[in-house]
């Protein structure tokens, strides 16, 4: 969290958007594609979807309005791109999941990389196809020279460096996820100072913001722990797991029902409370059905994020509404729907091909 706030307050999000804009802006729907790509890159150091929506909304939406983009495509691409934040590591959602089920957070981080890349690419492809069919949705932006593209990459080097430092260190076993967070936060601070992006005010805002977020999560954990203790005494999770495992329905049908329940919960609650409050009940059932815990963690995080852009609530849509108060929420939901279908397709792919999530964790050093 501290690393993400250092990156946000140092203005690296603008550098990321500028770089993706130079590379993709000239294609059909290029600004929307650049926004989605920037959200994915920004997620690599922030790990929170709502932060990505608000940050990229303030940067990308004015640009798309300037080039007369369809407002549904503009707001929908920002909301959908922001949801990548909790999937591409380092992800707060994976950290919470790993702590509760006592699974390797490093493996969960790595497991989200391939599904996150696939999701980002398919979202960009969907924008390109739609704007190719109907160019009025997303007019082409100005063409940048190859030299301009290379120069834009120079400013975003800090984010790339931090991502490689944190994820590379975890993957090759140089340090634990906890150590990676500390090293990443220190690295973000150093990079911000070297690039003259930090002053005392931005440093103070980052630290105070991280303390506030940590306090909020701790309070959620405190009450979730109380609920967990109650459930342990009543034996309800074990009884539920035994009951579900004894049903004659196919285990994948049970899995789909569980994932659908997370979709509904994600509509009305933020992702973290959903994961914290339900896992003590659901996880024993998943283990009883014989599913891999890392694979299920990826699916759970994806379903909760889909819920964040699903009506009638959709927390990310509320965040987008705050950035664009002149745009009705039903308009934003209409813009999100094509991306909603893309996200659901990626979930189905991960269910059908578990190695999309498990391939990289199985190759990790010290596995």
KEKE-3310 file (N, C-alpha, C; in steps of 0.2 Angstrom, whole numbers, plus 5000, padded with zeros to 4 digits):
npx = (5004:5010:5020:5012:5005:5016:5020:5008:5007:5019:5017:5018:5008:5004:5015:5014:5002:5005:5015:5009:4999:5006:5011:4999:4989:4986:4979:4962:4951:4961:4965:4956:4961:4974:4972:4967:4978:4987:4981:4983:4997:4999:4992:5002:5010:5002:4990:4976:4959:4950:4958:4965:4954:4950:4962:4966:4955:4954:4965:4964:4950:4947:4956:4950:4937:4941:4945:4932:4927:4915:4905:4901:4910:4922:4920:4917:4929:4938:4933:4933:4946:4952:4949:4958:4968:4967:4971:4983:4999:5008:4995:4982:4971:4975:4985:4977:4969:4979:4983:4972:4969:4981:4991:5004:5008:5017:5016:5003:5003:5011:5003:4993:4998:4998:4984:4980:4987:4981:4968:4970:4975:4964:4954:4959:4959:4945:4941:4947:4941:4928:4929:4934:4924:4914:4920:4916:4915:4927:4938:4954:4969:4983:4997:5012:5030:5043:5054:5048:5040:5050:5056:5045:5044:5055:5052:5043:5051:5054:5042:5042:5054:5052:5042:5048:5058:5051:5042:5051:5060:5052:5048:5060:5065:5072:5068:5055:5036:5033:5045:5047:5037:5042:5055:5050:5043:5053:5061:5052:5051:5065:5067:5057:5063:5075:5071:5065:5052:5046:5041:5040:5027:5020:5026:5022:5008:5007:5012:5002:4991:4993:4994:4980:4973:4979:4974:4960:4959:4964:4954:4944:4949:4949:4936:4932:4939:4933:4921:4925:4930:4918:4912:4920:4918:4905:4906:4900:4906:4913:4903:4895:4904:4905:4892:4890:4900:4895:4885:4876:4878:4889:4905:4910:4899:4895:4906:4903:4892:4896:4905:4897:4890:4899:4900:4888:4889:4900:4894:4888:4897:4913:4929:4938:4932:4922:4930:4937:4926:4919:4927:4932:4920:4918:4930:4934:4924:4929:4941:4937:4931:4941:4948:4962:4970:4977:4973:4959:4960:4963:4952:4942:4946:4945:4931:4925:4930:4923:4911:4912:4910:4897:4879:4866:4874:4890:4905:4916:4910:4904:4915:4920:4909:4911:4922:4917:4905:4895:4890:4878:4875:4869:4873:4887:4887:4881:4892:4902:4897:4901:4915:4913:4908:4920:4928:4921:4923:4937:4937:4930:4940:4950:4945:4943:4956:4966:4980:4984:4984:4992:5004:5015:5017:5021:5033:5041:5056:5062:5050)
npy = (4994:5006:5008:5009:5021:5029:5029:5034:5047:5052:5054:5045:5038:5047:5046:5033:5033:5042:5035:5023:5029:5035:5024:5017:5026:5030:5020:5012:5017:5020:5028:5023:5010:5013:5018:5007:4999:5007:5006:4993:4993:5002:4995:4986:4991:4996:4989:4989:4991:5001:5013:5013:5016:5028:5036:5034:5038:5052:5056:5050:5051:5066:5067:5058:5063:5075:5070:5067:5054:5041:5042:5031:5021:5027:5029:5016:5009:5014:5010:4996:4993:4997:4986:4977:4979:4972:4960:4958:4957:4967:4962:4967:4960:4946:4945:4946:4935:4925:4926:4922:4909:4903:4901:4902:4918:4923:4914:4916:4929:4927:4918:4926:4933:4928:4926:4940:4947:4941:4945:4959:4960:4955:4964:4975:4971:4969:4982:4987:4980:4984:4997:4997:4992:5002:5017:5029:5027:5027:5038:5039:5044:5056:5051:5045:5047:5035:5038:5047:5038:5030:5039:5042:5030:5031:5039:5031:5021:5020:5014:5001:4996:4995:4985:4974:4973:4969:4958:4950:4947:4940:4929:4923:4919:4928:4936:4937:4940:4949:4956:4960:4970:4980:4983:4987:4998:5006:5007:5014:5026:5030:5031:5041:5052:5053:5056:5068:5070:5070:5078:5085:5086:5077:5065:5065:5064:5051:5042:5045:5041:5027:5022:5025:5016:5004:5003:5003:4990:4982:4983:4977:4964:4961:4960:4951:4940:4938:4933:4922:4914:4912:4904:4893:4887:4884:4874:4876:4879:4867:4857:4862:4860:4846:4843:4849:4842:4829:4830:4824:4831:4837:4842:4854:4861:4864:4873:4883:4888:4893:4903:4911:4917:4925:4934:4941:4946:4954:4964:4972:4975:4980:4973:4968:4966:4956:4945:4943:4940:4929:4919:4910:4902:4897:4891:4878:4870:4871:4865:4852:4848:4846:4855:4865:4877:4889:4891:4892:4904:4914:4913:4917:4930:4936:4935:4943:4955:4956:4958:4971:4979:4977:4979:4981:4989:4990:4995:5000:5007:5017:5024:5029:5037:5047:5053:5057:5066:5071:5061:5049:5035:5024:5025:5023:5009:5003:5005:4998:4984:4977:4974:4967:4955:4951:4949:4939:4929:4926:4921:4909:4903:4901:4892:4881:4879:4876:4878:4890:4898:4891:4888:4896:4898:4885:4884:4891:4897:4887:4880)
npz = (5000:5004:4995:4983:4985:4986:4973:4966:4971:4967:4954:4944:4937:4927:4918:4914:4907:4897:4890:4886:4878:4868:4861:4857:4854:4841:4835:4830:4843:4851:4862:4872:4873:4877:4890:4896:4896:4903:4915:4918:4920:4930:4940:4943:4952:4962:4965:4969:4964:4964:4966:4954:4945:4949:4948:4935:4928:4931:4923:4910:4905:4902:4890:4881:4880:4874:4861:4856:4860:4862:4876:4883:4880:4884:4898:4902:4898:4907:4920:4918:4915:4927:4936:4934:4943:4955:4951:4944:4950:4963:4973:4984:4986:4984:4994:5006:5004:5004:5018:5025:5021:5023:5013:5001:4998:4988:4978:4974:4970:4958:4951:4946:4936:4922:4919:4921:4911:4900:4901:4900:4887:4879:4882:4876:4863:4861:4861:4850:4840:4841:4838:4826:4818:4820:4818:4824:4838:4844:4839:4829:4837:4837:4827:4833:4832:4831:4838:4848:4854:4861:4869:4878:4885:4893:4904:4910:4916:4929:4935:4929:4933:4947:4947:4941:4951:4963:4959:4952:4963:4972:4964:4960:4973:4981:4991:5003:5001:5011:5014:5001:4999:5008:5002:4990:4993:4998:4987:4978:4985:4984:4969:4967:4973:4966:4954:4956:4961:4973:4988:5004:5007:4999:5003:5016:5014:5008:5018:5028:5021:5019:5032:5036:5027:5031:5044:5042:5036:5046:5056:5049:5049:5062:5066:5057:5062:5074:5070:5063:5074:5080:5071:5071:5083:5082:5072:5059:5046:5043:5044:5033:5023:5023:5020:5007:5000:5000:4992:4976:4965:4951:4955:4949:4945:4958:4961:4952:4957:4969:4964:4958:4968:4974:4964:4965:4979:4977:4970:4979:4989:4994:4988:4997:5011:5006:5003:5015:5025:5020:5016:5027:5028:5015:5011:5017:5010:4997:4998:5002:4990:4983:4975:4969:4979:4976:4962:4964:4972:4962:4954:4963:4966:4953:4951:4961:4957:4945:4950:4955:4945:4941:4940:4953:4960:4960:4964:4958:4948:4955:4959:4947:4944:4953:4948:4935:4937:4928:4920:4918:4929:4923:4910:4912:4916:4904:4896:4902:4900:4888:4892:4904:4899:4893:4904:4910:4901:4902:4915:4913:4904:4913:4922:4913:4909:4920:4921:4916:4927:4936:4930:4930:4945:4948:4942:4950:4960:4973:4974)
capx = (5000:5014:5023:5007:5004:5022:5020:5003:5009:5025:5014:5020:5003:5004:5020:5012:4997:5008:5019:5004:4996:5011:5011:4992:4984:4984:4974:4955:4950:4968:4965:4953:4966:4980:4969:4967:4985:4990:4978:4986:5004:4998:4990:5008:5013:4997:4986:4969:4955:4946:4963:4966:4949:4950:4968:4966:4949:4956:4970:4961:4944:4948:4959:4945:4932:4944:4944:4925:4925:4909:4906:4900:4917:4927:4920:4918:4936:4942:4931:4935:4954:4954:4948:4964:4972:4968:4973:4990:5003:5006:4988:4980:4966:4979:4988:4971:4967:4984:4984:4966:4969:4988:4994:5010:5007:5021:5013:4997:5005:5014:4997:4989:5001:4996:4977:4980:4989:4976:4962:4972:4975:4957:4950:4961:4956:4938:4940:4950:4936:4922:4930:4935:4917:4911:4925:4914:4915:4934:4942:4961:4973:4989:5003:5019:5036:5046:5058:5043:5038:5055:5056:5040:5046:5060:5049:5039:5056:5053:5037:5045:5060:5049:5038:5053:5061:5046:5040:5057:5063:5048:5048:5067:5066:5077:5065:5048:5032:5033:5051:5046:5034:5047:5060:5047:5041:5059:5063:5048:5054:5071:5065:5053:5067:5080:5067:5063:5045:5044:5042:5038:5020:5018:5028:5017:5001:5008:5012:4996:4986:4995:4992:4973:4971:4980:4970:4954:4960:4965:4948:4940:4952:4947:4929:4931:4942:4928:4916:4929:4930:4911:4910:4924:4915:4898:4907:4896:4910:4914:4896:4893:4909:4903:4886:4891:4904:4891:4879:4877:4880:4896:4909:4911:4893:4895:4911:4900:4887:4900:4908:4891:4888:4904:4898:4883:4892:4905:4890:4886:4902:4920:4932:4942:4927:4919:4935:4938:4920:4916:4932:4931:4915:4918:4937:4933:4921:4933:4946:4933:4929:4948:4951:4968:4969:4980:4969:4953:4961:4963:4945:4938:4948:4942:4924:4924:4931:4918:4905:4914:4907:4890:4874:4864:4879:4896:4909:4920:4906:4903:4921:4920:4904:4914:4926:4913:4898:4890:4888:4873:4877:4867:4877:4893:4885:4881:4899:4905:4895:4906:4921:4910:4908:4927:4930:4918:4926:4943:4936:4929:4946:4954:4941:4944:4963:4969:4987:4984:4985:4996:5010:5021:5019:5024:5040:5045:5061:5060:5043)
capy = (5000:5012:5008:5011:5028:5033:5029:5038:5054:5054:5056:5040:5036:5051:5044:5027:5034:5045:5030:5019:5034:5036:5018:5014:5031:5031:5015:5013:5016:5019:5031:5018:5005:5016:5018:5000:4997:5010:5003:4986:4994:5005:4990:4982:4994:4999:4983:4991:4993:5008:5018:5013:5019:5036:5039:5034:5042:5059:5057:5047:5054:5072:5066:5054:5068:5080:5067:5065:5047:5039:5042:5024:5017:5030:5027:5009:5006:5015:5005:4989:4993:4997:4980:4973:4981:4967:4953:4959:4958:4964:4963:4967:4954:4940:4945:4944:4928:4920:4926:4918:4902:4901:4899:4906:4924:4924:4910:4919:4934:4925:4915:4931:4937:4926:4928:4947:4949:4939:4950:4966:4960:4954:4970:4980:4968:4971:4990:4988:4977:4988:5004:4996:4992:5009:5022:5035:5026:5029:5040:5038:5049:5058:5046:5047:5044:5029:5042:5049:5032:5028:5044:5041:5024:5033:5042:5026:5016:5019:5009:4995:4994:4993:4979:4969:4972:4966:4952:4946:4945:4935:4923:4919:4917:4932:4938:4935:4945:4955:4959:4963:4976:4985:4984:4990:5005:5010:5008:5019:5032:5032:5033:5047:5057:5054:5060:5075:5069:5070:5084:5083:5086:5071:5060:5064:5061:5044:5039:5045:5037:5020:5021:5025:5010:4998:5003:5000:4983:4979:4983:4972:4958:4960:4958:4944:4935:4936:4929:4915:4910:4909:4898:4887:4884:4881:4869:4877:4878:4860:4854:4864:4857:4839:4843:4850:4836:4823:4830:4820:4836:4838:4847:4860:4864:4868:4878:4888:4891:4897:4909:4916:4920:4930:4939:4944:4949:4959:4970:4977:4976:4981:4966:4965:4963:4950:4940:4942:4938:4923:4913:4905:4897:4894:4888:4871:4867:4871:4859:4846:4846:4844:4860:4869:4883:4894:4891:4895:4911:4918:4913:4921:4937:4939:4935:4948:4961:4957:4961:4978:4983:4974:4983:4988:4994:4991:5000:5004:5012:5023:5028:5032:5042:5053:5057:5060:5067:5073:5055:5045:5029:5019:5026:5019:5002:5001:5005:4992:4978:4973:4972:4962:4949:4949:4946:4932:4924:4924:4916:4902:4900:4899:4886:4876:4878:4878:4879:4897:4901:4887:4886:4900:4896:4878:4885:4896:4894:4884:4877)
capz = (5000:5004:4988:4978:4987:4984:4965:4964:4973:4963:4947:4939:4933:4921:4914:4911:4902:4892:4886:4882:4873:4862:4857:4855:4853:4834:4832:4832:4850:4854:4869:4877:4874:4881:4896:4899:4897:4909:4921:4920:4922:4936:4945:4944:4958:4967:4968:4971:4958:4965:4966:4947:4942:4951:4946:4927:4926:4930:4917:4903:4903:4898:4884:4877:4879:4869:4854:4855:4861:4864:4883:4886:4879:4888:4905:4903:4898:4913:4925:4917:4916:4935:4939:4933:4948:4960:4948:4942:4957:4969:4974:4991:4987:4985:5001:5011:5003:5007:5025:5028:5019:5024:5006:4999:4994:4982:4972:4972:4965:4951:4948:4943:4930:4915:4918:4921:4904:4895:4902:4897:4880:4877:4883:4871:4857:4860:4860:4843:4835:4841:4835:4819:4815:4821:4820:4828:4845:4847:4833:4830:4839:4832:4826:4836:4829:4835:4843:4853:4858:4865:4874:4882:4889:4898:4910:4914:4918:4937:4937:4926:4938:4953:4946:4941:4958:4968:4957:4951:4969:4974:4959:4961:4980:4984:4997:5004:4999:5016:5012:4994:5000:5011:4997:4984:4996:4999:4980:4975:4988:4981:4962:4967:4975:4961:4948:4959:4961:4980:4992:5011:5007:4995:5007:5022:5011:5006:5024:5032:5018:5020:5039:5036:5024:5035:5050:5040:5035:5052:5059:5046:5051:5069:5067:5054:5066:5079:5066:5062:5080:5081:5066:5073:5089:5080:5067:5053:5040:5042:5042:5026:5018:5022:5016:4999:4997:5000:4986:4970:4959:4949:4959:4945:4946:4965:4960:4948:4961:4974:4961:4956:4975:4974:4959:4969:4984:4974:4968:4985:4994:4992:4987:5003:5015:5004:5004:5023:5028:5017:5015:5033:5027:5009:5009:5018:5005:4991:4999:5002:4983:4979:4971:4971:4983:4972:4957:4967:4973:4956:4951:4967:4965:4947:4952:4965:4953:4940:4954:4956:4939:4940:4943:4953:4964:4956:4968:4953:4944:4959:4959:4941:4944:4956:4943:4930:4939:4923:4916:4922:4931:4919:4905:4913:4916:4897:4893:4905:4899:4884:4896:4908:4895:4892:4910:4912:4896:4905:4921:4910:4902:4919:4924:4908:4908:4926:4920:4915:4933:4939:4926:4933:4952:4948:4940:4955:4963:4979:4974)
cpx = (5004:5018:5018:5006:5010:5022:5014:5005:5015:5023:5016:5015:5002:5009:5018:5007:5000:5012:5014:5000:5000:5011:5004:4987:4982:4980:4967:4954:4956:4968:4962:4958:4972:4978:4969:4974:4988:4987:4981:4993:5003:4996:4997:5011:5008:4993:4979:4965:4953:4951:4964:4960:4949:4956:4968:4960:4950:4961:4967:4955:4944:4951:4954:4939:4935:4944:4938:4924:4918:4909:4905:4907:4922:4926:4920:4925:4940:4940:4933:4943:4956:4953:4954:4969:4973:4970:4981:4994:5007:4999:4986:4975:4970:4983:4983:4970:4972:4985:4978:4967:4976:4991:4999:5007:5011:5019:5007:4998:5007:5008:4993:4992:4998:4988:4976:4982:4984:4970:4964:4972:4968:4953:4952:4959:4949:4937:4942:4944:4930:4923:4932:4929:4914:4916:4923:4914:4922:4938:4950:4964:4979:4994:5009:5024:5039:5051:5054:5041:5043:5056:5051:5041:5051:5057:5045:5044:5055:5048:5039:5050:5057:5045:5043:5057:5057:5045:5045:5060:5059:5049:5055:5069:5071:5074:5057:5043:5032:5039:5051:5042:5038:5052:5056:5045:5047:5062:5059:5050:5060:5070:5062:5058:5072:5077:5064:5055:5042:5045:5040:5031:5017:5020:5024:5010:5001:5008:5006:4991:4987:4993:4984:4970:4973:4976:4963:4954:4960:4958:4943:4942:4950:4940:4928:4934:4937:4923:4919:4929:4923:4910:4914:4921:4908:4899:4903:4900:4911:4908:4894:4898:4907:4897:4887:4895:4900:4885:4881:4878:4887:4899:4910:4905:4892:4900:4907:4895:4891:4903:4902:4889:4893:4903:4893:4885:4897:4901:4889:4891:4909:4923:4934:4937:4924:4924:4936:4932:4918:4921:4932:4926:4916:4925:4936:4930:4925:4938:4943:4931:4935:4950:4958:4967:4971:4975:4962:4954:4961:4956:4941:4940:4945:4934:4922:4925:4926:4912:4906:4911:4900:4885:4870:4869:4885:4900:4913:4917:4904:4909:4921:4915:4906:4918:4923:4906:4893:4887:4884:4876:4875:4871:4884:4892:4885:4888:4903:4904:4899:4912:4919:4910:4915:4930:4927:4921:4933:4942:4934:4935:4950:4951:4943:4951:4966:4977:4989:4986:4991:5003:5016:5022:5022:5031:5044:5051:5059:5054:5043)
cpy = (5006:5013:5011:5018:5032:5034:5034:5045:5056:5056:5051:5038:5040:5048:5037:5028:5037:5040:5026:5023:5035:5030:5016:5020:5032:5026:5016:5012:5017:5022:5026:5012:5007:5016:5012:4997:5000:5008:4997:4988:4998:5000:4986:4985:4996:4993:4984:4993:5000:5014:5019:5017:5026:5039:5040:5038:5050:5061:5056:5050:5060:5071:5062:5059:5073:5077:5064:5058:5046:5038:5035:5020:5020:5028:5020:5006:5008:5011:4998:4988:4993:4991:4975:4974:4976:4960:4953:4960:4964:4966:4962:4961:4947:4940:4943:4937:4923:4920:4922:4911:4899:4898:4904:4912:4925:4920:4913:4925:4932:4921:4920:4934:4935:4928:4936:4950:4947:4943:4956:4965:4959:4960:4975:4977:4970:4978:4991:4986:4981:4995:5003:4995:4998:5014:5028:5034:5028:5032:5039:5044:5051:5052:5049:5043:5039:5033:5044:5043:5030:5033:5043:5035:5026:5035:5036:5020:5015:5013:5002:4992:4991:4986:4973:4967:4968:4959:4947:4943:4940:4928:4919:4918:4922:4935:4937:4941:4951:4959:4963:4970:4981:4987:4989:4997:5009:5012:5014:5026:5035:5035:5040:5053:5058:5058:5066:5075:5070:5076:5081:5082:5079:5065:5059:5061:5053:5040:5039:5041:5029:5018:5020:5018:5004:4998:5001:4993:4979:4978:4978:4965:4956:4957:4951:4939:4933:4932:4922:4911:4908:4903:4892:4884:4881:4875:4870:4876:4870:4856:4856:4861:4849:4838:4843:4844:4830:4824:4826:4825:4836:4843:4854:4864:4868:4873:4884:4892:4896:4904:4914:4920:4926:4936:4944:4949:4955:4965:4975:4978:4977:4974:4964:4962:4957:4944:4938:4938:4931:4917:4908:4900:4893:4889:4880:4867:4866:4865:4852:4843:4845:4849:4863:4875:4889:4896:4895:4902:4916:4919:4918:4929:4940:4939:4941:4955:4962:4960:4968:4982:4980:4978:4978:4992:4995:4996:5004:5009:5018:5027:5032:5038:5048:5057:5060:5061:5069:5067:5051:5038:5023:5019:5022:5012:5000:5001:5000:4985:4974:4970:4967:4955:4946:4946:4939:4927:4922:4920:4909:4899:4897:4892:4880:4874:4880:4880:4886:4901:4897:4886:4890:4898:4889:4878:4889:4893:4892:4881:4870)
cpz = (5000:4998:4983:4979:4985:4976:4963:4965:4970:4956:4942:4935:4927:4916:4911:4906:4896:4887:4882:4877:4867:4858:4854:4853:4846:4831:4834:4839:4854:4861:4874:4878:4878:4888:4900:4900:4902:4915:4923:4923:4929:4942:4947:4951:4964:4970:4970:4965:4958:4964:4958:4943:4943:4948:4938:4925:4926:4925:4910:4901:4899:4891:4879:4875:4873:4862:4853:4855:4863:4872:4886:4885:4883:4895:4906:4902:4904:4919:4924:4918:4923:4938:4938:4939:4954:4958:4947:4949:4957:4971:4981:4991:4988:4992:5006:5010:5006:5014:5028:5027:5021:5018:5005:4995:4988:4976:4970:4968:4958:4947:4944:4937:4923:4914:4917:4914:4899:4895:4899:4890:4876:4877:4877:4864:4856:4859:4852:4838:4835:4837:4827:4815:4815:4823:4824:4836:4848:4841:4835:4833:4835:4832:4829:4833:4833:4840:4849:4857:4863:4871:4880:4887:4894:4904:4914:4917:4925:4939:4935:4931:4944:4953:4945:4947:4962:4966:4955:4957:4972:4970:4960:4968:4983:4991:4997:5002:5004:5015:5006:4995:5003:5006:4992:4987:4996:4992:4977:4978:4984:4973:4962:4968:4969:4955:4950:4959:4968:4983:4999:5011:5004:5000:5013:5020:5010:5013:5028:5028:5019:5027:5039:5033:5028:5041:5048:5039:5041:5056:5056:5048:5058:5070:5063:5058:5071:5076:5065:5068:5082:5077:5068:5078:5087:5075:5060:5047:5038:5040:5035:5021:5017:5019:5009:4996:4996:4994:4980:4964:4958:4953:4955:4945:4953:4965:4957:4953:4967:4970:4959:4963:4976:4970:4962:4974:4982:4972:4973:4990:4991:4992:4993:5008:5013:5005:5011:5026:5026:5017:5021:5032:5021:5008:5011:5013:4999:4992:4999:4995:4979:4975:4973:4974:4979:4966:4959:4969:4968:4954:4956:4966:4959:4948:4956:4961:4948:4944:4955:4950:4937:4943:4948:4957:4960:4959:4963:4949:4948:4959:4953:4941:4948:4952:4938:4932:4934:4919:4921:4923:4926:4912:4906:4913:4909:4894:4896:4903:4894:4887:4901:4905:4894:4898:4912:4907:4899:4911:4918:4907:4907:4922:4920:4908:4914:4926:4918:4921:4937:4936:4929:4940:4952:4946:4945:4958:4970:4980:4977)
residu = (UNK:UNK:UNK:UNK:UNK:UNK:UNK:UNK:UNK:UNK:UNK:UNK:UNK:UNK:UNK:UNK:UNK:UNK:UNK:UNK:UNK:UNK:UNK:UNK:UNK:UNK:UNK:UNK:UNK:UNK:UNK:UNK:UNK:UNK:UNK:UNK:UNK:UNK:UNK:UNK:UNK:UNK:UNK:UNK:UNK:UNK:UNK:UNK:UNK:UNK:UNK:UNK:UNK:UNK:UNK:UNK:UNK:UNK:UNK:UNK:UNK:UNK:UNK:UNK:UNK:UNK:UNK:UNK:UNK:UNK:UNK:UNK:UNK:UNK:UNK:UNK:UNK:UNK:UNK:UNK:UNK:UNK:UNK:UNK:UNK:UNK:UNK:UNK:UNK:UNK:UNK:UNK:UNK:UNK:UNK:UNK:UNK:UNK:UNK:UNK:UNK:UNK:UNK:UNK:UNK:UNK:UNK:UNK:UNK:UNK:UNK:UNK:UNK:UNK:UNK:UNK:UNK:UNK:UNK:UNK:UNK:UNK:UNK:UNK:UNK:UNK:UNK:UNK:UNK:UNK:UNK:UNK:UNK:UNK:UNK:UNK:UNK:UNK:UNK:UNK:UNK:UNK:UNK:UNK:UNK:UNK:UNK:UNK:UNK:UNK:UNK:UNK:UNK:UNK:UNK:UNK:UNK:UNK:UNK:UNK:UNK:UNK:UNK:UNK:UNK:UNK:UNK:UNK:UNK:UNK:UNK:UNK:UNK:UNK:UNK:UNK:UNK:UNK:UNK:UNK:UNK:UNK:UNK:UNK:UNK:UNK:UNK:UNK:UNK:UNK:UNK:UNK:UNK:UNK:UNK:UNK:UNK:UNK:UNK:UNK:UNK:UNK:UNK:UNK:UNK:UNK:UNK:UNK:UNK:UNK:UNK:UNK:UNK:UNK:UNK:UNK:UNK:UNK:UNK:UNK:UNK:UNK:UNK:UNK:UNK:UNK:UNK:UNK:UNK:UNK:UNK:UNK:UNK:UNK:UNK:UNK:UNK:UNK:UNK:UNK:UNK:UNK:UNK:UNK:UNK:UNK:UNK:UNK:UNK:UNK:UNK:UNK:UNK:UNK:UNK:UNK:UNK:UNK:UNK:UNK:UNK:UNK:UNK:UNK:UNK:UNK:UNK:UNK:UNK:UNK:UNK:UNK:UNK:UNK:UNK:UNK:UNK:UNK:UNK:UNK:UNK:UNK:UNK:UNK:UNK:UNK:UNK:UNK:UNK:UNK:UNK:UNK:UNK:UNK:UNK:UNK:UNK:UNK:UNK:UNK:UNK:UNK:UNK:UNK:UNK:UNK:UNK:UNK:UNK:UNK:UNK:UNK:UNK:UNK:UNK:UNK:UNK:UNK:UNK:UNK:UNK:UNK:UNK:UNK:UNK:UNK:UNK:UNK:UNK:UNK:UNK:UNK:UNK:UNK:UNK:UNK:UNK:UNK:UNK:UNK:UNK:UNK:UNK:UNK:UNK:UNK:UNK:UNK:UNK:UNK:UNK:UNK:UNK:UNK:UNK:UNK:UNK:UNK:UNK:UNK:UNK:UNK:UNK:UNK:UNK:UNK:UNK)
# end
